[in-house]
Amino acid sequence: MAQTPLVIAPNLKRRLSGVTATVVRLVPVQARSIDIRATGPGLPPEVPHVPLWRMAVLPRDRWRVWHARRNTEMALGLVLRRVLGRKFRLLFTSASQRRHSGYTRWLIARMDRVVATSAKGAAYLERPADVIHHGIDTAGFAPPPDRAALRGNLGLPADQVLVGCYGRIREQKGTGDFVRAMMDLLPDRPQVTALVMGRATEKHRAYLADLHAQVRAAGLGDRILFLPEVTVDRMADWYGALDLYVAPQRWEGFGLTVLEAMSCGVPVVATRVGAFEELLTPATGSLIPPDDPTAIRNAIAQWLDDDAARLLAARAARDHAVTHHDIKVEAQALIDVYREMLA
């Protein structure tokens, strides 16, 4: 392992988060092409990393890149450079889509370069930024070779059109918007089954219980299935079993689930939040306003009632994800930024 890497990706949070997941996904891929190491607590052993304390004693023989993704990491980069005299070029990636606090704006203004994960997010940065979308492992998230067999293994009906909505269960994620749309659509479509998968934290358990009650009252308990959250390594199977994926969020930072579904060859109905407008094309799915019952119902119905269109969109979704949103695309775009900064 190199003793003085060219790029450092700090992860200053022990608890699992979206930023931590990004570091864990990207650094091993980037390490094949550039000398990069993560640093910080709680990193899995397969991620190339160096101890955090070594940042304070790195030699001053050349410039290196410090790639921060949180306020704490921007602040530490400034300390390392201004107080301890380490030769770091400071890079910040922002996934946020809101106006930043004064402190965050102060930190961002002192970075040498900034990346945003969406064009919408870049508009909030008040300075020029490179837009680099998140990518996914399109080899891991791929269409199943035998979907009927896969459905059998998962205990799902092989002869139904399956519509899924996955992720945290809460009002902000639009879970109820999806459930109510399916309650309206299913009585006239006996060939369709809806899947809701995810976890409700304690704060949102009453919300989930109310959705269960609404479904039972409508007599659709065997047609709208609430499934427990599964581990990340099993998610590709649950996407691959679907005919249509719905992302009904009312707010979202980025939204990887849409890419994961598309990569598995599943067309998508998504709201115009997060980066969804930048990820979907008319060939791969539909975009609708958030919190709009008529729009979500009509968009889902359009795809449910047109088998041929779903098949075409499934192929287009897979092709689009592989071409534009593979994790290697994201990794290389960031490496290009690193090399420009090091030059």
Secondary structure, DSSP 8 states (H G I E B T S, - for coil): --SS-SEEEE---SS--HHHHHHHHHHHHHTTTS-EEEESTT--TTS-B--GGGGGG--SSS-EEEEE-SHHHHHHHHIIIIIS---EEEEEEE---S---HHHHHHHHT-SEEEESSHHHHTTSSS--EE----B-TTTS---S-HHHHHHHHT--TTSEEEEEES--SGGGTHHHHHHHHHHHGGG-TTEEEEEE----GGGHHHHHHHHHHHHHTT-TTTEEEE----GGGHHHHHHT-SEEEE--SS-SS-HHHHHHHHTT--EEEES-TTHHHH--TTTEEEE-TT-HHHHHHHHHHHHT-HHHHHHHHHHHHHHHHHH-BHHHHHHHHHHHHHHHH-
